[in-house]
Amino acid sequence: MRFIAKLGVDPVARADPTLLQAMGLPGGGIVRLGDTHVQVVPGDVPGPTVLLVGPRTMANAGLSPGDGVEVTRALLPIAHRVVVADADGLDARRLGRALQGRPVTVGDVAVVRAPRGDEIDEWRLRIVEVEPAPAAVVGPGTAVHETSRQDPPIVPHEGAPPGEPPTTAEALVAGLETEREVLAGWLALLTSPDRLPATWGLPAVAGVLLEGPAGCGRSELVDAAAADVGVRVDEVLLDVVHRPERLLSLLERAVRETKPPAVLYVDHADAVAGTDAPFRTQAAAIFRWFLDAVAERPRFACVVGTASVAGLDPAVADSPLLPRRLVVPPPDTRRRRLLFEAALARVPHRRIDFERLAVRTAGFSATDIAAVVLDATARTTAANEPVTQELLDRALEDIPPSLGSAMLGEVPSYGFERVADLDVVKQRLRETIIWPLTDPDRFRRLGITAPKGLLLWGPPGTGKTFVVRALAHESGAAFFPVKGAELLDKWVGESERAVRELFARAKAVAPSILFLDEIDALAPVRGRSTNSVTDSVVAALLTELDGVADRGDVFVIGATNRKDLVDPALLRPGRLETHLRLGLPPAEARAAFLAISDVPLTDDVDRADLVDATEGYSFADLAGLLREAALHALRRDPEAIEVTSDDVAAALEVFADRRGVSPPRRSPR
């Protein structure tokens, strides 16, 4: 965008707020100006195309007052190192502090003021070198020194992601493109200059109901959607309202004084209109008036924010004036990584594994992540050292997740090394669960989406649960094992609510694995059951599975002994589309199981004979057989440390009686 340069005050330039917003810098930012870079902020200027620039910046840019100049937005990285000349008498600490937050370009002359003794003195510093070149922003971890001094051996941002780090607001709305687009569409409709709802004969509405935990991006999403539409947002906070008169006064003034087009964002509605609020009835009546008032005003919209719609008074939650409900989920792995990058953007740090931090912080909000970084920074302030991975790990141990009221699941302690054979099954599990987490690009390269669910089926005791638990360990995902019958309840609506809450907990700590064992009891073929509960549960499962498909970090695995009893709608592609049969283990699988078993066998036990003697045994049968043999050894000798062939033979006889078959003719020696 082209401006006319006129004299202002160093070191910050000023421009018309409207034109800055058109450049994508509504609150200001860094721009390229001729041969240099400068920070520009909104301000009072003589004309809309006038850019007020200080004399030093104008000289660096190679301009004169009255010159026309092209101004473009610039995304500069944080400087690792800046070398200056002519800094006589100014030590490195004061140098860095004087240049803090400034964009610097090689060849610039920067004027700084700093104390010298009891007086404030002025230096004209020549920027000799910037790393990365040719321009960057001086941050807290930037090493600034003179050309005559030895380069300090400091790498404050080793391991930091390349490019411009995100802001916290950008990190919070990352991955919420669908919610942002829907909300922007509603705001555009309700604030349109043509009064489209009335023109098209649509019913009057006030706005949108926005649900999501605190610290997960509700207000940031509203700001981003309103910015997309180009309307102003006025926020009304209700968390400090303790009387209905105060609530009425706040909302009445907001409706009266806000000039359209505008969006009123009323956050923490559950604090005054929640089911446990002290004046819930009065608050609900006030909200009904407020929504009516907003719906009557042209080019006016409201967004009502709450942590949980279930906790809102039905008069607000079910109001026809709030016909659309949007949910802001807790930060997933990608958003948590970006939040750590944003929080550490200006903090000196080195050797940070952002992926590891993101995986370890399931259930953390943006506020929690900021607290972790603050805690780690506090541990290094006295020593003037950069933040390290070890310090962040220690901070994670001391700060609990604020979203941890939802169960965080579990991560099993063993992996695929404890799974006997089943190589084909393990490979298919890696393809379905681990590949989408570790290398999603391999699916995008071929133009497909990764599977989001699978079904394990086969006889009981064949290792379905065991191999899924090992998979959860291998992937690092939180593991939610649920028996099908655990979610069923005789009260109307309770089973469906349990399904929704289970999926909500899994989403809150993604990446996660939902393991629905005995899924045939939870989701049988509809129409065959003697009650309507299971039919409603199947419908709830289908809804959640389709929703999870868009999230990508929640994987659903079902297991059953009777695949034919599971409702076929669950088994189609896009839901539980991968079907793996786990049959009774063949001889090589039984041999592999014995090889990794923790039961110590003496040398006189012939493992090959034992494998032959256990034809038709499942993995559960084999585990029970070895357990029975070990108990027989302890009955024989309470101090026994090994299982002998006689113990194994005795156990085989016990199992032969249980299975109704003849015992083997000779013990495996």
C-alpha positions as CSV (number, residue, x, y, z in Angstrom):
1,M,0.0,0.0,0.0
2,R,1.4,3.4,-0.9
3,F,1.8,6.2,1.7
4,I,3.2,9.7,1.9
5,A,6.0,9.9,4.4
6,K,5.9,12.9,6.8
7,L,8.0,13.7,9.9
8,G,6.9,12.1,13.1
9,V,8.7,10.8,16.2
10,D,11.2,7.9,16.4
11,P,11.2,4.9,16.8
12,V,7.6,4.0,16.1
13,A,5.7,5.1,12.9
14,R,2.0,6.0,12.9
15,A,-0.7,5.4,10.3
16,D,-4.5,5.6,9.8
17,P,-6.2,2.8,11.7
18,T,-8.5,1.9,8.7
19,L,-5.7,1.5,6.3
20,L,-3.7,-0.6,8.8
21,Q,-6.7,-2.9,9.2
22,A,-6.9,-3.2,5.4
23,M,-3.2,-4.3,5.5
24,G,-4.0,-7.0,8.1
25,L,-2.5,-5.0,11.0
26,P,-5.5,-3.8,13.0
27,G,-3.4,-3.3,16.1
28,G,-0.2,-2.4,14.4
29,G,2.8,-4.4,13.5
30,I,6.1,-4.4,11.6
31,V,6.3,-3.1,8.0
32,R,9.0,-2.8,5.4
33,L,9.7,0.9,4.6
34,G,12.2,1.5,1.8
35,D,15.6,0.1,3.0
36,T,14.5,-0.6,6.5
37,H,11.8,-2.0,8.8
38,V,9.8,-0.2,11.4
39,Q,7.0,-0.8,13.9
40,V,3.8,1.0,13.0
41,V,0.8,1.6,15.2
42,P,-2.6,3.2,14.7
43,G,-2.7,6.9,15.4
44,D,-4.0,10.4,14.5
45,V,-2.5,11.4,11.2
46,P,-3.1,14.5,9.0
47,G,-4.5,12.4,6.2
48,P,-5.6,8.8,5.5
49,T,-2.5,8.1,3.3
50,V,0.0,9.9,5.5
51,L,2.7,7.8,7.4
52,L,4.3,9.7,10.3
53,V,8.0,8.6,10.5
54,G,10.8,9.8,12.8
55,P,13.8,11.4,11.3
56,R,16.2,8.6,12.1
57,T,13.8,6.0,10.6
58,M,13.3,8.2,7.5
59,A,17.1,8.4,7.0
60,N,17.4,4.6,7.4
61,A,14.7,4.2,4.8
62,G,16.4,6.6,2.3
63,L,13.4,8.9,2.3
64,S,12.7,12.6,2.6
65,P,9.6,14.2,3.9
66,G,6.8,14.2,1.3
67,D,8.2,11.2,-0.6
68,G,5.7,8.5,-1.7
69,V,6.7,5.1,-0.5
70,E,5.3,1.5,-0.8
71,V,4.7,0.0,2.6
72,T,4.3,-3.7,3.0
73,R,3.6,-6.0,6.0
74,A,6.7,-7.9,7.2
75,L,7.0,-11.1,9.2
76,L,10.4,-10.9,11.0
77,P,11.8,-13.7,13.1
78,I,13.3,-13.2,16.6
79,A,17.0,-12.4,16.3
80,H,19.5,-14.9,17.6
81,R,22.3,-12.4,17.5
82,V,22.8,-8.7,16.7
83,V,26.2,-7.0,16.3
84,V,26.4,-3.2,16.6
85,A,29.1,-0.6,16.3
86,D,29.7,2.7,18.2
87,A,28.3,1.4,21.5
88,D,31.2,2.8,23.6
89,G,30.4,2.6,27.3
90,L,27.2,0.5,26.8
91,D,27.5,-3.1,28.1
92,A,25.8,-6.0,26.5
93,R,23.0,-6.2,29.1
94,R,22.0,-2.6,28.6
95,L,22.4,-2.9,24.8
96,G,19.9,-5.7,24.7
97,R,17.5,-3.9,27.0
98,A,17.7,-0.7,25.0
99,L,16.9,-2.5,21.7
100,Q,14.3,-4.8,23.2
101,G,11.3,-5.3,20.8
102,R,12.7,-3.3,18.0
103,P,13.0,-4.4,14.4
104,V,16.7,-4.1,13.2
105,T,18.0,-4.2,9.7
106,V,21.6,-4.5,8.6
107,G,22.9,-1.0,7.8
108,D,20.4,0.9,10.1
109,V,21.5,3.5,12.6
110,A,19.4,3.0,15.8
111,V,19.2,5.8,18.4
112,V,18.8,4.4,22.0
113,R,18.7,6.1,25.3
114,A,20.2,4.4,28.4
115,P,21.5,5.5,31.9
116,R,25.1,6.4,32.2
117,G,25.8,7.0,35.9
118,D,23.2,9.4,37.2
119,E,22.2,10.7,33.7
120,I,20.3,9.4,30.7
121,D,22.6,9.4,27.7
122,E,22.0,8.8,24.0
123,W,23.8,6.5,21.6
124,R,23.7,6.1,17.8
125,L,24.3,2.4,17.2
126,R,25.1,1.1,13.7
127,I,23.6,-2.3,13.0
128,V,26.5,-4.3,11.6
129,E,25.1,-7.9,11.6
130,V,21.8,-9.5,12.2
131,E,21.2,-13.3,12.5
132,P,19.1,-14.4,10.8
133,A,20.0,-11.8,8.1
134,P,19.1,-9.2,7.0
135,A,16.4,-8.2,9.5
136,A,14.9,-9.5,12.7
137,V,13.3,-8.4,16.0
138,V,15.4,-8.1,19.1
139,G,13.9,-10.4,21.8
140,P,14.8,-11.2,25.4
141,G,17.0,-14.1,24.3
142,T,18.9,-12.1,21.6
143,A,22.6,-11.8,22.1
144,V,23.6,-8.2,21.4
145,H,27.2,-7.1,21.5
146,E,29.8,-4.8,19.9
147,T,32.0,-5.7,16.9
148,S,35.1,-5.3,19.1
149,R,34.0,-7.9,21.6
150,Q,34.1,-11.7,21.1
151,D,30.9,-13.3,20.0
152,P,29.2,-14.9,23.0
153,P,28.6,-18.6,22.7
154,I,24.9,-18.5,23.3
155,V,22.2,-20.3,21.3
156,P,19.0,-19.2,23.1
157,H,16.6,-20.5,20.5
158,E,18.1,-23.8,19.6
159,G,15.4,-26.2,18.7
160,A,12.8,-23.5,18.2
161,P,10.5,-24.0,15.2
162,P,11.4,-22.1,12.0
163,G,9.6,-19.0,10.8
164,E,7.5,-16.5,12.7
165,P,6.1,-18.0,15.9
166,P,2.4,-17.8,16.3
167,T,0.6,-15.6,18.8
168,T,-1.5,-17.1,21.5
169,A,-4.7,-16.0,19.8
170,E,-3.5,-17.6,16.5
171,A,-2.6,-20.8,18.3
172,L,-6.0,-21.0,20.0
173,V,-8.0,-20.7,16.8
174,A,-5.7,-23.0,14.8
175,G,-7.6,-26.1,13.6
176,L,-11.0,-24.4,14.3
177,E,-11.5,-23.3,10.6
178,T,-14.9,-25.0,10.4
179,E,-16.2,-23.3,13.6
180,R,-14.7,-20.0,12.5
181,E,-16.3,-20.2,9.1
182,V,-19.7,-21.1,10.5
183,L,-19.6,-18.3,13.1
184,A,-18.4,-15.7,10.5
185,G,-21.3,-16.7,8.3
186,W,-23.8,-16.1,11.1
187,L,-22.3,-12.8,12.0
188,A,-22.2,-11.7,8.4
189,L,-25.9,-12.6,8.0
190,L,-27.0,-10.7,11.1
191,T,-24.9,-7.6,10.6
192,S,-25.4,-7.3,6.9
193,P,-26.3,-3.7,5.7
194,D,-29.2,-5.1,3.6
195,R,-31.0,-6.5,6.7
196,L,-31.0,-9.9,4.9
197,P,-33.0,-11.9,7.5
198,A,-35.9,-9.5,7.3
199,T,-35.6,-9.1,3.5
200,W,-35.7,-12.9,3.0
201,G,-38.6,-13.4,5.5
202,L,-36.5,-15.3,8.0
203,P,-37.4,-15.5,11.7
204,A,-35.8,-12.9,13.9
205,V,-32.8,-14.3,15.8
206,A,-30.2,-12.8,18.2
207,G,-27.1,-14.8,17.6
208,V,-25.1,-17.9,18.4
209,L,-24.5,-19.9,21.6
210,L,-20.8,-20.7,22.0
211,E,-19.8,-23.5,24.3
212,G,-16.3,-24.5,25.5
213,P,-14.0,-24.8,28.6
214,A,-12.4,-21.7,29.9
215,G,-9.0,-20.9,28.4
216,C,-9.7,-22.8,25.2
217,G,-10.3,-19.9,22.7
218,R,-14.0,-18.8,23.0
219,S,-13.2,-15.1,22.9
220,E,-10.4,-15.6,20.4
221,L,-12.7,-17.4,18.0
222,V,-15.3,-14.6,18.3
223,D,-12.6,-12.0,17.6
224,A,-11.3,-13.9,14.6
225,A,-14.8,-14.5,13.1
226,A,-15.7,-10.8,13.6
227,A,-12.5,-9.7,12.0
228,D,-13.2,-11.9,9.0
229,V,-16.6,-10.1,8.6
230,G,-15.2,-6.7,9.4
231,V,-17.4,-5.8,12.4
232,R,-16.5,-4.6,15.9
233,V,-16.8,-6.8,19.0
234,D,-17.9,-5.4,22.4
235,E,-17.4,-7.9,25.2
236,V,-19.6,-8.0,28.3
237,L,-18.1,-10.0,31.2
238,L,-20.5,-11.5,33.7
239,D,-18.2,-13.4,36.0
240,V,-18.2,-10.5,38.5
241,V,-22.0,-9.8,38.5
242,H,-23.5,-10.7,41.9
243,R,-26.9,-9.0,41.7
244,P,-29.7,-9.1,39.0
245,E,-29.8,-5.3,39.0
246,R,-26.2,-5.2,38.0
247,L,-26.8,-7.7,35.2
248,L,-29.7,-5.7,33.8
249,S,-27.7,-2.5,33.9
250,L,-24.8,-4.0,32.0
251,L,-26.9,-5.6,29.3
252,E,-29.1,-2.6,28.9
253,R,-26.2,-0.2,28.5
254,A,-24.5,-2.6,26.0
255,V,-27.6,-2.7,23.8
256,R,-28.2,1.1,24.1
257,E,-24.6,2.4,23.6
258,T,-23.1,-0.1,21.1
259,K,-23.3,1.3,17.6
260,P,-24.1,-1.1,14.7
261,P,-22.7,-3.0,12.9
262,A,-21.4,-4.7,15.9
263,V,-21.3,-8.0,17.8
264,L,-22.0,-8.2,21.5
265,Y,-20.0,-11.0,23.1
266,V,-21.6,-12.0,26.5
267,D,-19.2,-14.4,28.2
268,H,-19.6,-16.6,31.3
269,A,-23.4,-16.7,31.0
270,D,-23.4,-19.8,33.2
271,A,-22.1,-17.6,36.1
272,V,-25.4,-15.8,36.4
273,A,-27.9,-18.0,34.4
274,G,-26.5,-21.4,35.4
275,T,-28.5,-24.1,37.1
276,D,-26.6,-23.4,40.4
277,A,-26.5,-19.6,40.1
278,P,-28.0,-17.7,43.1
279,F,-30.5,-15.6,41.0
280,R,-31.0,-17.9,38.1
281,T,-34.7,-17.2,37.6
282,Q,-34.2,-13.4,37.5
283,A,-31.1,-13.8,35.2
284,A,-33.0,-16.0,32.8
285,A,-35.8,-13.4,32.5
286,I,-33.2,-10.6,31.9
287,F,-31.5,-12.7,29.2
288,R,-34.9,-13.2,27.5
289,W,-35.3,-9.5,27.4
290,F,-31.7,-9.0,26.2
291,L,-32.1,-11.5,23.3
292,D,-35.4,-9.9,22.2
293,A,-33.7,-6.5,22.2
294,V,-30.8,-7.7,20.2
295,A,-33.0,-9.5,17.7
296,E,-35.0,-6.3,17.1
297,R,-32.0,-4.1,16.3
298,P,-30.8,-4.2,12.7
299,R,-27.1,-5.0,11.9
300,F,-26.7,-6.3,15.5
301,A,-25.7,-9.8,16.7
302,C,-24.7,-11.4,20.0
303,V,-22.7,-14.4,20.9
304,V,-23.4,-16.0,24.3
305,G,-20.4,-17.9,25.8
306,T,-20.6,-20.6,28.4
307,A,-18.4,-23.4,29.7
308,S,-21.3,-25.9,29.4
309,V,-24.7,-25.6,27.8
310,A,-25.9,-28.4,30.1
311,G,-25.3,-26.0,33.1
312,L,-27.4,-23.2,31.6
313,D,-31.0,-22.4,32.5
314,P,-33.2,-24.0,29.7
315,A,-34.8,-20.5,29.1
316,V,-31.4,-19.4,27.7
317,A,-29.9,-22.7,26.4
318,D,-33.1,-23.6,24.4
319,S,-34.1,-20.1,23.3
320,P,-35.2,-19.9,19.7
321,L,-33.4,-16.6,19.4
322,L,-30.1,-18.6,19.8
323,P,-30.8,-21.3,17.1
324,R,-27.1,-22.2,16.4
325,R,-24.8,-23.8,18.9
326,L,-21.1,-24.1,18.4
327,V,-18.6,-26.0,20.5
328,V,-14.9,-24.9,21.0
329,P,-13.1,-28.1,21.9
330,P,-10.1,-28.2,24.3
331,P,-6.7,-27.7,22.7
332,D,-5.7,-30.8,20.7
333,T,-2.0,-31.9,20.1
334,R,-1.5,-29.4,17.3
335,R,-3.0,-26.4,19.2
336,R,-1.0,-27.3,22.3
337,R,2.2,-27.3,20.3
338,L,1.4,-23.9,18.8
339,L,0.5,-22.6,22.3
340,F,4.0,-23.6,23.6
341,E,5.6,-22.0,20.6
342,A,3.7,-18.8,21.3
343,A,4.5,-18.8,25.0
344,L,8.2,-19.4,24.4
345,A,8.5,-17.1,21.4
346,R,10.2,-14.3,23.4
347,V,11.7,-16.4,26.2
348,P,15.3,-17.5,25.9
349,H,15.2,-21.3,25.5
350,R,17.2,-24.2,24.0
351,R,16.7,-27.8,23.1
352,I,12.9,-27.8,23.4
353,D,10.9,-30.8,22.0
354,F,7.6,-29.1,21.2
355,E,6.0,-32.4,20.0
356,R,6.8,-34.1,23.3
357,L,5.3,-31.1,25.3
358,A,2.2,-31.3,23.2
359,V,1.7,-35.0,23.8
360,R,2.3,-34.7,27.5
361,T,-0.1,-31.9,28.2
362,A,-3.4,-33.5,27.4
363,G,-6.1,-31.7,29.4
364,F,-4.1,-28.4,29.5
365,S,-5.7,-25.1,28.5
366,A,-3.9,-22.1,27.2
367,T,-3.8,-20.7,30.7
368,D,-2.2,-23.9,32.0
369,I,0.5,-23.8,29.3
370,A,1.3,-20.2,30.1
371,A,1.6,-21.2,33.8
372,V,4.0,-24.0,32.8
373,V,6.3,-21.6,30.9
374,L,6.1,-19.1,33.7
375,D,7.1,-21.7,36.3
376,A,10.0,-22.9,34.2
377,T,11.1,-19.3,33.6
378,A,11.0,-18.5,37.3
379,R,13.4,-21.3,38.0
380,T,16.0,-19.8,35.7
381,T,15.6,-16.1,36.4
382,A,18.2,-16.0,39.3
383,A,20.8,-17.9,37.3
384,N,20.1,-15.9,34.0
385,E,19.9,-19.2,32.1
386,P,17.6,-20.1,29.2
387,V,14.6,-22.4,29.7
388,T,15.3,-26.0,28.9
389,Q,13.2,-29.1,28.3
390,E,14.1,-30.5,31.7
391,L,12.8,-27.4,33.4
392,L,9.5,-27.6,31.5
393,D,9.2,-31.3,32.4
394,R,9.6,-30.4,36.1
395,A,7.0,-27.6,35.8
396,L,4.6,-30.1,34.2
397,E,4.8,-32.3,37.3
398,D,3.8,-29.4,39.6
399,I,1.0,-27.9,37.5
400,P,-2.2,-30.0,37.2
401,P,-4.3,-29.5,34.0
402,S,-7.4,-27.4,34.6
403,L,-9.4,-29.6,32.3
404,G,-8.4,-32.6,34.3
405,S,-11.7,-32.9,36.0
406,A,-12.5,-35.1,32.9
407,M,-10.7,-38.4,33.2
408,L,-7.4,-38.3,31.4
409,G,-7.4,-41.9,30.4
410,E,-4.4,-44.2,30.9
411,V,-1.3,-45.1,28.9
412,P,-0.5,-48.9,29.3
413,S,3.0,-49.8,30.4
414,Y,3.7,-52.4,27.7
415,G,4.0,-52.2,23.9
416,F,4.0,-54.6,20.9
417,E,7.1,-56.4,22.3
418,R,4.8,-58.2,24.7
419,V,2.4,-59.2,21.9
420,A,3.1,-62.8,20.7
421,D,3.1,-63.1,16.9
422,L,0.0,-61.3,15.4
423,D,2.4,-59.4,13.0
424,V,-0.4,-58.7,10.4
425,V,-2.7,-57.4,13.1
426,K,0.0,-55.2,14.6
427,Q,0.9,-53.8,11.1
428,R,-2.7,-52.9,10.4
429,L,-3.0,-51.2,13.8
430,R,0.1,-49.1,13.0
431,E,-1.4,-48.1,9.7
432,T,-4.7,-47.1,11.2
433,I,-3.6,-45.4,14.5
434,I,0.1,-44.6,14.6
435,W,0.7,-43.5,11.0
436,P,-2.0,-40.7,11.1
437,L,-0.3,-39.3,14.3
438,T,3.3,-39.6,13.2
439,D,3.2,-39.0,9.4
440,P,-0.2,-37.8,8.2
441,D,1.4,-36.5,4.9
442,R,1.6,-40.1,3.6
443,F,-2.2,-40.2,3.3
444,R,-2.5,-36.7,1.8
445,R,0.1,-37.6,-0.9
446,L,-2.3,-40.2,-2.2
447,G,-5.4,-38.1,-1.8
448,I,-7.1,-40.2,1.0
449,T,-8.1,-39.7,4.6
450,A,-6.7,-41.9,7.3
451,P,-9.1,-44.5,8.8
452,K,-10.8,-43.3,11.9
453,G,-11.9,-46.6,13.4
454,L,-11.6,-50.4,13.3
455,L,-13.2,-53.6,14.6
456,L,-11.4,-56.5,16.1
457,W,-13.5,-59.7,16.1
458,G,-12.9,-63.4,16.8
459,P,-13.2,-66.0,19.5
460,P,-12.8,-64.9,23.2
461,G,-9.3,-64.9,24.6
462,T,-7.5,-64.3,21.4
463,G,-5.8,-61.1,22.5
464,K,-8.1,-58.4,21.3
465,T,-7.9,-56.2,24.4
466,F,-4.2,-57.0,25.0
467,V,-3.1,-55.9,21.6
468,V,-5.2,-52.7,21.7
469,R,-3.6,-51.8,25.1
470,A,-0.1,-52.4,23.5
471,L,-1.2,-50.1,20.6
472,A,-2.1,-47.3,23.1
473,H,1.4,-47.6,24.5
474,E,3.1,-47.6,21.1
475,S,1.2,-44.5,20.0
476,G,1.5,-42.6,23.2
477,A,-2.3,-41.9,23.1
478,A,-4.5,-41.8,26.2
479,F,-6.5,-45.1,26.4
480,F,-10.2,-45.3,27.3
481,P,-11.3,-48.9,27.7
482,V,-15.0,-49.3,28.1
483,K,-17.2,-52.4,28.3
484,G,-20.3,-52.1,26.2
485,A,-22.7,-52.8,29.0
486,E,-21.1,-50.1,31.3
487,L,-22.8,-47.3,29.2
488,L,-26.3,-48.8,29.3
489,D,-28.7,-47.3,31.8
490,K,-32.4,-48.0,32.3
491,W,-33.3,-44.3,32.6
492,V,-34.3,-42.5,29.4
493,G,-31.5,-40.4,27.9
494,E,-28.8,-41.5,30.4
495,S,-27.1,-44.0,28.0
496,E,-26.9,-41.4,25.2
497,R,-25.5,-38.9,27.6
498,A,-22.9,-41.4,28.8
499,V,-21.8,-41.9,25.2
500,R,-21.5,-38.1,24.6
501,E,-19.5,-37.6,27.8
502,L,-17.1,-40.5,26.9
503,F,-16.4,-39.0,23.5
504,A,-16.0,-35.5,25.0
505,R,-13.4,-36.8,27.5
506,A,-11.5,-38.5,24.7
507,K,-11.6,-35.2,22.6
508,A,-10.3,-33.2,25.6
509,V,-7.1,-35.3,25.9
510,A,-6.5,-36.1,22.2
511,P,-4.7,-38.0,20.8
512,S,-6.7,-40.8,22.4
513,I,-8.0,-44.3,21.7
514,L,-11.6,-45.3,22.6
515,F,-11.8,-49.0,23.0
516,L,-15.4,-50.3,23.1
517,D,-15.1,-53.9,24.3
518,E,-18.1,-56.2,23.8
519,I,-19.5,-53.6,21.3
520,D,-22.3,-56.1,20.3
521,A,-23.9,-55.5,23.8
522,L,-23.7,-51.7,23.3
523,A,-24.7,-51.5,19.6
524,P,-26.7,-54.5,18.5
525,V,-28.6,-54.6,15.2
526,R,-31.4,-52.2,15.6
527,G,-34.9,-53.6,15.6
528,R,-33.9,-56.9,17.2
529,S,-33.7,-55.6,20.8
530,T,-36.5,-56.0,23.4
531,N,-36.1,-52.3,24.4
532,S,-35.5,-49.0,22.7
533,V,-32.4,-48.0,24.7
534,T,-29.9,-49.8,22.5
535,D,-31.5,-48.3,19.4
536,S,-31.0,-44.8,20.8
537,V,-27.4,-45.7,21.8
538,V,-26.6,-46.8,18.3
539,A,-27.9,-43.5,17.0
540,A,-25.7,-41.6,19.5
541,L,-22.7,-43.6,18.5
542,L,-23.2,-42.9,14.8
543,T,-23.5,-39.2,15.5
544,E,-20.3,-39.2,17.6
545,L,-18.4,-41.3,15.1
546,D,-19.2,-39.0,12.3
547,G,-18.1,-36.0,14.4
548,V,-14.9,-37.7,15.4
549,A,-14.0,-38.2,11.8
550,D,-13.5,-34.5,11.4
551,R,-11.2,-34.3,14.5
552,G,-8.6,-36.8,13.5
553,D,-7.0,-37.3,16.9
554,V,-9.7,-39.5,18.5
555,F,-9.6,-43.1,17.2
556,V,-12.3,-45.7,18.0
557,I,-11.7,-49.4,18.2
558,G,-14.5,-51.9,18.8
559,A,-14.1,-55.6,19.8
560,T,-16.6,-58.4,19.7
561,N,-16.9,-62.2,19.6
562,R,-20.0,-61.9,17.3
563,K,-19.5,-59.5,14.4
564,D,-22.9,-60.5,13.0
565,L,-24.6,-59.0,16.1
566,V,-23.2,-55.5,15.6
567,D,-25.4,-53.0,13.8
568,P,-24.1,-52.8,10.2
569,A,-24.3,-49.0,10.1
570,L,-21.3,-48.9,12.5
571,L,-19.3,-51.1,10.2
572,R,-19.4,-49.1,7.0
573,P,-16.4,-47.1,5.6
574,G,-15.8,-43.9,7.5
575,R,-16.8,-45.4,10.8
576,L,-15.4,-48.8,12.0
577,E,-14.3,-49.5,8.5
578,T,-11.2,-51.8,9.1
579,H,-12.2,-55.3,10.2
580,L,-9.5,-57.6,11.6
581,R,-10.2,-61.2,12.6
582,L,-8.2,-62.6,15.5
583,G,-8.6,-66.4,15.4
584,L,-7.2,-69.0,17.7
585,P,-3.4,-68.8,17.7
586,P,-1.5,-71.2,15.4
587,A,1.5,-73.2,16.6
588,E,4.1,-70.4,15.8
589,A,2.0,-67.9,17.8
590,R,1.7,-70.2,20.8
591,A,5.5,-70.8,20.6
592,A,6.0,-67.0,20.6
593,F,3.7,-66.6,23.5
594,L,5.6,-69.1,25.6
595,A,8.9,-67.4,24.6
596,I,7.9,-64.0,26.0
597,S,6.0,-65.4,29.1
598,D,7.2,-64.3,32.5
599,V,6.6,-67.8,34.0
600,P,10.1,-69.4,34.5
601,L,10.1,-73.0,33.1
602,T,12.8,-75.5,33.9
603,D,14.9,-77.0,31.2
604,D,13.0,-80.3,31.3
605,V,9.9,-78.7,29.9
606,D,9.8,-79.4,26.2
607,R,8.3,-76.3,24.7
608,A,7.7,-77.9,21.3
609,D,5.7,-80.7,22.9
610,L,3.8,-78.1,25.0
611,V,2.9,-76.2,21.8
612,D,1.5,-79.4,20.3
613,A,-0.4,-80.2,23.5
614,T,-2.1,-76.8,23.4
615,E,-3.7,-77.1,20.0
616,G,-7.0,-75.1,20.0
617,Y,-6.0,-73.0,23.0
618,S,-6.5,-69.3,22.9
619,F,-4.0,-66.8,24.4
620,A,-6.2,-66.5,27.5
621,D,-6.1,-70.4,27.8
622,L,-2.3,-70.4,27.5
623,A,-2.0,-67.7,30.2
624,G,-4.4,-69.7,32.5
625,L,-2.5,-72.9,31.8
626,L,0.8,-71.3,32.9
627,R,-0.8,-69.7,35.9
628,E,-2.3,-73.1,37.0
629,A,1.2,-74.7,36.5
630,A,2.8,-72.1,38.7
631,L,0.1,-72.6,41.4
632,H,0.8,-76.3,41.3
633,A,4.5,-75.6,41.8
634,L,3.8,-73.4,44.8
635,R,1.5,-76.1,46.3
636,R,4.3,-78.6,45.9
637,D,7.0,-76.2,47.3
638,P,6.1,-72.8,48.7
639,E,9.7,-71.7,48.0
640,A,9.6,-72.8,44.3
641,I,11.2,-70.4,41.8
642,E,10.6,-72.5,38.6
643,V,7.8,-74.5,37.0
644,T,8.7,-78.1,36.1
645,S,7.4,-80.5,33.5
646,D,5.3,-82.3,36.2
647,D,3.7,-79.0,37.1
648,V,2.8,-78.3,33.4
649,A,1.5,-81.9,33.0
650,A,-0.8,-81.4,36.1
651,A,-2.0,-78.1,34.7
652,L,-2.8,-79.7,31.3
653,E,-4.9,-82.4,33.0
654,V,-6.9,-79.6,34.8
655,F,-7.5,-77.8,31.6
656,A,-8.4,-81.0,29.8
657,D,-11.2,-81.5,32.3
658,R,-12.4,-78.0,31.9
659,R,-12.4,-78.2,28.1
660,G,-14.0,-81.7,28.1
661,V,-11.2,-83.4,26.2
662,S,-8.7,-86.2,26.9
663,P,-5.4,-85.1,28.5
664,P,-2.2,-85.5,26.5
665,R,-0.7,-89.0,26.9
666,R,2.7,-87.8,28.1
667,S,3.9,-84.6,29.8
668,P,6.0,-82.2,27.7
669,R,9.5,-83.1,28.7
